[in-house]
Amino acid sequence: MNKVANALYASRKILLVLWIILIIGFGFYAAKLPSVLGGNGFEMKGMYKDTEQLLVDKFDVSEAQIIVLFEKKDGVSDSKFQQTIAQYMQKAKEKSDASKVDIPTASNKMIKGSTAYGIIHFNHDDGTMDKRVEKIRTLSAEEKEMSGKLTGGPIIEKDMNTASQADLAKAEAIGIPVALVVLLLAFGGVVAAAIPLMIGIVTVVTTMGVVYFFHPYTELSIFILNVIPMIGLALSIDFALLFINRFKEEIQTKSVEQAIKITIQTAGRSVIFSGLCVFIGLAGMLFIQVDIFQNVALGGMAVVFIAVFSALTLLPSILAILGTRINRLRILKVSEQGGQSRWRSFATFVMKKPVTMTIVSLIILLVALIPVRDMHLEIPSSEALPTKYESRQAFDTYNDTFINKNTADVYFVLEAKQDMLNEKPLTNAFTFIKQLKEDSLVKQVDSISTALNVKSSDQLQAMLENPQISAQTKPAVDSFINGHYMLIKATLDTDQNSDQAKDFVRKWKDKRSPFTVHIGGYPKFEQEIFDEIYEKAPYGLALVLFSTYVILMIAFRSVLIPLKAIIMNILSLTATFGLLVWLFQNGHLGLTESNIALVLPVFVFGLVFGLSMDYEVFLISRIHEVYHQTLDNNVATVEGLASTSKIITSAALIMIVITGAFAFTDVTPVKQMGVGIALAIFIDATIVRMLLVPSLMKLLGDANWWFFTKKRDKSSSNEQLKS
């Protein structure tokens, strides 16, 4: 690190100029990032996606649909209501250049009382969907006999993007001012307090500009708009806080050049190891081949890299220019000695009763994790959108009025090696339909058999051979058969989110058949997402645990400390998930009851496992410095805690404030993520660091440093320390 420190100090002015250019350049593209974000990120390559494309290509199923929910106004007759709807839908088709529209009538069950819905179909989305939607909205404003509210995938997706941007602004409005207050309490001066915020903003803006260039190669989820600022601000401010604190210590007795170089060699080294832990924690998500995990991993890894890069290049350049002026504009008197004395006394107290403190800590964590056993995970849907949005209100009404929530539709597309109307494939298809009907979970089967009311392939072939009957049945045949393909819809007697529905599609996917069987529908979508996470997450977990252990072992020259840190981290994270279940799933503390977002455990683990290692790295690094000088484990632990606790507490508080501010947002998964990260950091900064770390350091004694090569005896160490 000595050569690196020399090079960075020598290049400080050049680095500052380069950073100004980077900020201006990437800042331009950062402003454009929201325009290329779309969807909730739950997309992956698999049978579901292939089947959906087959439905579009072979059976004229539209790629995008907008639902219009109509509500009749008082005094309007039913006939006038239907007439007005028909006129509206026709105008909507013409104005939006839609491929077709489904007009509600009493016969097609799309009208119930004073409520109805119509569907506008689009065969492709060429990037003009927003303009089409706006044209349709103008129609809603023209009608006097009824109200028309728009909902459906494209509308909800757009509103989710809007809500995410609003959430980001709200979180920043809460988090940044409070973080500034914490920084002022930590440093006492405006200059020192403002620099971490500036570094955080620079990191976030630069990263968002970099991520903009990812969009031609991967679909970017709207949630990335919250993840990058959440990680970037918290991590950058933490790095800067710890870096500046060390610089302020060194500048009291050394020149600016010496202070910068020592800070890079000590705090800079810790920043690299900390950033590497977070980077690897996020990299573990790359094993899961679902867009949202790929997005968060890539965006998170980018922001971690830039946070470390800015901490090691931009921050030293600024500090080198400021020098002793870092203490300017002091508005609070901060006493380091008083704080260190209190922490020293506390650490000594804890280490006098290590067994008791360890048992108490473990009991608290074990009680907190009990609710984990009742955790119910689900993929975020329209319910993640705040109820104040019209699209959410309309979709809820549509679901409550027209959708049977106790059933689920599964689509089968049978692919034969020859035309489906040939004798052998048609006979096999009717056998497949018969087997479907016999399945205990299947409530109803819609197929060519039910459409034409035929019981066997022989009946169908006889019908098709009659020219007069064949002409009449052609529309029905075309709806279910296209060349080598046949469409079958099975309605299941269970909720589309249920485990039974997922088990059903797994069973039929693996069932032997003379056809290539393609399966679609929401249960198949959920089954693929859940299975991908459950199958691939253990690989990511193994990578994170193994890599983190090796990195910390190298950083601390210890075998036991990394193992202890990993176990404590897993325990505190599990306790966090238990508290999240208690808060959100059980609806405590005024929170609306909601299941836990499927992505949350992976996200929180990937993010927090690395983030909480920050404090472990900074704390143990300082303990290691003292132990290296004294070879006295107890002295090293007490002094390490005393010298770092105030600044690490401030760093943890800032992390809690920045991420916890998202608890006041409206998009449910983002709210859960913010609360989850804040809770995990709080547990880590209190129970783990204040109680478990000193207790276990005391209990393990010199065994903590078993990997440490003791080539000097204590007397020579102490002599060197005195000199």
ABEGO torsion letter per residue (X at the ends): XAAAAAAAAAAAAAAAAAAAAAAAAAAAAAAAAAAABBEAGBBBBEAAAAAAAAAAAAAGBBABBBBBBBBBBBGBBAAAAAAAAAAAAAAAAAAAGBABBBBBBAAAGABBEABBBBBBBBABBAGAAAAAAAAAAAAAAABAABBBBBBEAAAAAAAAAAAAAAAAAAAAAAAAAAAAAAAAAAAGBAAAAAAAAAAAAAAAAAAAAAAAAAAAABBBBAAAAAAAAAAAAAAAAAAAAAAAAAAAAAAAABBAAAAAAAAAAAAAAAAAAAAAAAAAAAAAAAABBBAAAAAAAAAAAAAAAAAAAAAAAAAAAAAAAAEAAAABGBABBBBAAAAAAAAAAAAAAAAABAAAAAAAAAAAAAAAAAAAAABBBBBBBAAABBAABAAAAAAAAAAAAABBAABBBBBBBBBBABBAABAAAAAAAAAAAAAAAABAABABBBBAAAAAGBABAAAAAAAAABAAAAAAAAAAAAAABBEABBBBBBBBBBBAABAAAAAAAAAAAABBBABBBBBBEAAAAAAAAAAAAAAAAAAAAAAAAAAAAAAAAAAAGBAAAAAAAAAAAAAAAAAAAAAAAAAAAAGBGGBBBBBBBAAAAAAAAAAAAAAAAAAAAAAAAAAAAAAAAAGBAAAAAAAAAAAAAAAAAAAAAAAAAAAAAAAABABAAAAAAAAAAAAAAAAAABAAAAAAAAAAAAAAEAAAAAABBBABBAAAAAAAAAX
